[in-house]
């Protein structure tokens, strides 16, 4: 009897409060199915939002009874999910790329030149800047050279990043403009030579050496690019982006746009490891205002597999005598890790090769008495020696992976690693088993921004374009439930944000996406054709077709 009385008192209090709220403050959302996004993959009939927060989920009739003044929105024959979190991307770099030459999908050096020639007529910048070429898509599979660039652009500096950003192609005009010494030795980087001549190709730290001197995009153009990029993200169903490596100036720039109401996307920002970033940590500490969350520093231990910069335990099968590149001094990495642990900050480390992953895991293990509960992350965890998988669980390390990397790399990964060494590559199922979760992202602009393609690759191990017709390393696939959690609740957990987002539960932000497909039940064919119908961030409808 006492419990019944307490329930009635609570009900009357809630009902009395709810009826005082105006219709402008309350909305009841219903749909064919609403996935809460919790680990039980619960379904509810309705979600009630007050301004930017969820205040109730449950039966539609009860929502109406509790909140009679609320307006009702019914997404008929559609499906509601928590707002999608891209756990690893490069939003600002991608936005800049919208104003640069788009070289994605080029089939040869000549194809690149054709696109550059058209682009050169539209840009006012003193340099021609572009991104997206991939020699693995070309017939000869070889890096390009200076010859064609110099012939087509003898007097204009050209700087073209590879699709993964870990290699770049420049011309002689760029070398002269920077007075660049291509014969220098650079730790963690390479100036590629062939037959004694510089090819125009830069790898990893050599790319960083040059990129800092390329004239930046004017702020007015950058603002327009960010506005355009944000619209594309809303249309993709994205509500939070994990920016995987920003300067403090870039964080302040995005924060300024958010505060001005020009950018609705929530940002989890990883500061790029630098003296400036460490000074920021000391001065500002970990902070999260709900829109901009700054509490992590990102390090690079190695490069990328496509440019043979990923640090491997054994030689590359298609480049004997070469094991990749170590981009960071390990003693410095461990010392900075200790410093960040004392500040309760997250460490996020780029590790692709099995050697880089082993080094990161062991250093995390060395610091485990200091970083417990901080959810330190390995970004990519692409190739892991099978004997190292258990260290993710042992040391509480979060694997942050990108399923479309597996299907993009599928046509050529075997040539890099050999069949015998593929067992620990792109094995997201094993990572999930060992760590108890995985956070999923795209790494855009390296891959497409679409979380639908991420989901499709994660569960089918095929690509949405249909190039990979046979599932690649199918034993590494995730279940549909795991894939959805990886883009929502588990991604929020990886960000230390699970109390604010990641599932549709009371007291969390009203961030959700409406799709035309049941991602948990649809056929593989229908899954690939899924469309975003609406995207809401903080209760605000930021996208509708």
C-alpha positions, 0 to 999 in steps of 0.5 A: 500500500505504501508503494502505491501511495508513493507512486500516486504522489509521484504521478500527481507531481509529474502530472501537475508539472507537465500540465503547466508546460506550454506546447512550445516547450514540449513535443511528443514524437512517435514512429513505426519504431523508436530504438532507444539505443541501450544495450538491450536494444529496447523499443518504445512507442514515444519520446517526449522532449522539452526544449533540448532534452528528453524528459520521458520515453514510454507508451504513447498513451501515457505520454499524452496523458502526462503531457496533454499540452505537448504538440505531437509529431508522428513519423509514420512508417519511419524509424527513430534512432539516437543521433549518430556519432562519428567517432573519428573524422576530420571535419574541418579538414574536410570542409577546407577540401570542399574549396580545394581540388577533389581528386577522389576517384581519379584513375591515373596521373593524367586524370589528376591533371585534367581535374587540376586544370579545371580547378585552376580556373576557379581558384584565386589562391596562389597555390593549387591545393587538392586531396584524394588521389590514391595510387592503389586505384591506378592501373600501375599501382605506382606513386606519381612523379614530378614530370606531369605536374611540372609540365602542366604547372611550371610556375604555380606551386602544387600541393596534393594530399593522398586520400589518407593524408599521410602522403603528398605530391608536390611539384618543382615550383612548390620546392622552389617557393619553400626553398625545400631541401628534399635531401634532408633526413627527417625522423618519421618521414620520407622524401621518396626518390627513384633512380637517384631523383626526387619523385615529388612524393612526401610521406608522413612527417615530410608532409607535415613539414611542407603543409604548414607553409601552404597558404591557408584558405581565406576565412570568408571561404572557410566560413562558407565551406564549414556551413556547406560541410555542416549541411552535408553532415546533418543530411547524413544523420550526424549529430556529434563529430569526433574531430581527430586532431585540431590545433587550439586555434581551430578549436576556438574557431569552431567554438566561436561558430557554435556560440554564434549559432552558426554550427549546430554540430556537437564536437568532441575535440582531440587536440593534436599533440604539440607544446601549444596543446599541452600548454592549453591542457595546463591552462584550461583543463578538461571542459565540456559545455555540451557543444564543444568538448575538449578533453583529449590529445591525439598522438601519431605513432605511425602512418597509413597502410596505403602509403606503407607508413604503418609500422609493422612487425615484419616487412611489407610483402610488396616492399621487402626491407621496409617496416613502415615509420615510427612518427613519435619518440616513445619516451616522449609519448609515455611522458606526455601520457603520464602528464595527461593522466594527472590532468584526467585527460584522454590519450587518443593514439593513431596506430595502424600497423601491428607494431604500432598497436603493440607499442601503444598497448604496452605504453598504456599498460605501463601507465595503467595505474594512472589512467584507470577509468580515463578511457584511453583510445587507440584510433584505427587499431587496424592491424593487431597481432592476434597475441595482443588482442587481449591487451585491449580488455586487460588495460581498458583500452577503447578501440576506435575503428572505421569499418569502411577502411576494411572494404576500401583496403580489401582490393590491395591489403593482401599485397601489403600484408600477405595472406598469412598475416591478415588474421589480425587485420580489420578484426572488429569482432575480436576487438569488440569481444576483448574490449567489450565495445567498439566506437565506429567512425569514418575518418572522413575525408579519407572515407565517405561521411555516410554512417549508412555506409559505415554500418553496411561495411561493418555488418556485411564486410562489403562496400556500398559501391559494390566493388567488394562483392565477396565479404572481406575477412567476414570473421571480423564483421560486427552484428547489427546491434554492435554496429548501431551501438558503435555509432551511438552509445558506445561512441558516446562512452568512448567520449566520456559522454554517455550520460548526455547522449548516445541513447534516447533516455530521459535527461539526455540531449534530444539528438536523434535521426529518423530513417526510412529503414529498420537497420536491425531488420532490413534486408542487405539490399534495403540496408544499402538504400537507407535514407535519412529523413530528418536529423534533430540536434538538441530538439532542433530539426537541422535536416529534412528533405 
